Amino acid sequence: MPAVVRELNVRPLRVRDRGAALRHLDRAARLNLSLIDLVLRLGTASKRGEGRAELLAAYRGGELLGVAALHPSMTLDATVGREVLEAFFPYLASVGSGLVKSSEELVDPLWEWLRSQGRRALLDRIETGYALE
């Protein structure tokens, strides 16, 4: 009998998920610095003029497979595979405008999908980020 493959469940990341999200993001901490910062601030009062972070998590059963931010910038977890990335697409498409922060390998399929949905990029450039120790 074939194994049953559970569907991915995408939902808002909750304060109680903070530990699991940080452990997951720590697998590629240097590449996930922006998301780690947002997860650490999850549930805290935002500074004046700073909007509250909107974070998503993708789960299969009880296993956290990926994290993404919709706001203040769209930010993709550097460790997600194609299936998790595609599960985030409809949520990312709901954002009216914003910057996308992630690796080129993740942003390219997202932009391809967004274009297929009739969206267009107003600004198209790649920037290099540096982590200071």
C-alpha positions as CSV (number, residue, x, y, z in Angstrom):
1,M,0.0,0.0,0.0
2,P,1.5,3.4,-1.0
3,A,2.3,5.9,1.8
4,V,-0.2,8.7,2.2
5,V,1.5,12.1,1.5
6,R,0.1,14.8,3.7
7,E,-0.7,18.1,2.1
8,L,1.1,21.2,3.1
9,N,-0.7,23.5,5.5
10,V,0.2,27.2,5.2
11,R,-0.9,29.4,8.1
12,P,0.2,32.6,10.0
13,L,3.2,32.0,12.2
14,R,2.1,32.3,15.9
15,V,4.1,33.4,18.9
16,R,4.0,29.8,20.2
17,D,5.7,28.7,17.0
18,R,8.7,31.1,17.5
19,G,11.1,28.4,18.9
20,A,10.3,25.9,16.1
21,A,10.7,28.7,13.5
22,L,14.0,29.8,14.9
23,R,15.4,26.3,15.0
24,H,14.3,25.8,11.4
25,L,15.8,29.1,10.2
26,D,19.0,28.5,12.1
27,R,19.9,25.7,9.6
28,A,20.9,28.6,7.2
29,A,21.1,31.4,9.7
30,R,23.3,33.7,7.6
31,L,20.9,33.5,4.7
32,N,17.8,33.9,6.9
33,L,18.9,36.9,9.0
34,S,16.0,39.1,8.0
35,L,13.5,36.3,8.8
36,I,15.2,35.5,12.1
37,D,14.9,39.1,13.1
38,L,11.2,39.2,12.3
39,V,10.5,36.0,14.1
40,L,12.4,37.2,17.2
41,R,10.1,40.3,17.2
42,L,6.9,38.2,16.7
43,G,4.3,39.3,19.2
44,T,6.1,42.4,20.4
45,A,4.9,45.9,20.1
46,S,6.1,47.5,16.9
47,K,8.0,50.7,17.0
48,R,6.3,53.9,15.9
49,G,6.0,54.0,12.1
50,E,7.0,50.4,11.8
51,G,4.3,48.0,10.6
52,R,3.8,44.7,12.3
53,A,5.5,41.7,10.6
54,E,3.2,39.3,8.8
55,L,4.8,35.9,8.8
56,L,3.7,32.6,7.4
57,A,4.7,29.0,8.1
58,A,4.3,25.9,6.0
59,Y,3.7,22.6,7.8
60,R,3.3,19.0,6.9
61,G,1.7,17.4,9.9
62,G,3.5,18.9,12.8
63,E,6.8,19.5,10.9
64,L,7.6,23.1,10.1
65,L,9.0,23.1,6.5
66,G,9.4,26.8,5.7
67,V,8.8,30.4,6.8
68,A,8.0,33.5,4.7
69,A,7.3,37.1,5.5
70,L,4.6,39.1,3.6
71,H,5.4,42.4,5.4
72,P,7.4,44.6,5.9
73,S,9.1,42.9,2.9
74,M,8.4,39.6,1.2
75,T,11.2,37.5,2.5
76,L,11.7,33.8,1.7
77,D,13.3,31.1,3.8
78,A,16.6,30.2,2.1
79,T,16.0,26.5,2.9
80,V,12.6,25.9,1.3
81,G,12.2,23.5,-1.6
82,R,10.1,24.1,-4.6
83,E,6.9,22.5,-3.1
84,V,7.0,24.8,-0.1
85,L,7.9,27.8,-2.2
86,E,4.9,27.2,-4.5
87,A,2.6,26.8,-1.5
88,F,3.6,30.4,-0.5
89,F,2.9,31.8,-4.0
90,P,-0.8,32.7,-3.5
91,Y,-0.1,34.4,-0.2
92,L,2.8,36.4,-1.7
93,A,0.6,37.3,-4.7
94,S,-1.9,38.9,-2.2
95,V,0.7,41.6,-1.3
96,G,-0.1,44.8,-3.3
97,S,3.5,45.9,-3.6
98,G,6.9,45.5,-1.9
99,L,10.4,44.3,-2.1
100,V,11.3,40.6,-2.2
101,K,14.3,39.5,-0.2
102,S,15.8,36.1,-0.8
103,S,18.2,34.3,-3.0
104,E,18.0,34.5,-6.8
105,E,17.1,30.8,-6.9
106,L,13.9,31.4,-4.9
107,V,13.0,34.8,-6.4
108,D,13.2,33.7,-10.0
109,P,10.4,31.1,-9.8
110,L,8.3,33.5,-7.7
111,W,8.6,36.3,-10.3
112,E,7.9,33.8,-13.1
113,W,4.7,32.8,-11.4
114,L,3.7,36.4,-10.5
115,R,4.2,37.3,-14.2
116,S,1.9,34.4,-15.2
117,Q,-0.7,35.9,-12.9
118,G,-0.5,39.3,-14.7
119,R,1.8,41.0,-12.2
120,R,4.9,43.0,-13.3
121,A,8.0,44.2,-11.6
122,L,8.4,47.9,-11.2
123,L,12.0,47.5,-10.1
124,D,14.2,44.6,-11.1
125,R,17.6,44.5,-9.6
126,I,19.7,42.2,-7.5
127,E,21.5,43.5,-4.4
128,T,24.2,41.9,-2.4
129,G,23.8,41.7,1.4
130,Y,26.6,41.5,3.9
131,A,26.5,40.0,7.4
132,L,28.7,41.7,10.0
133,E,30.1,39.7,12.9
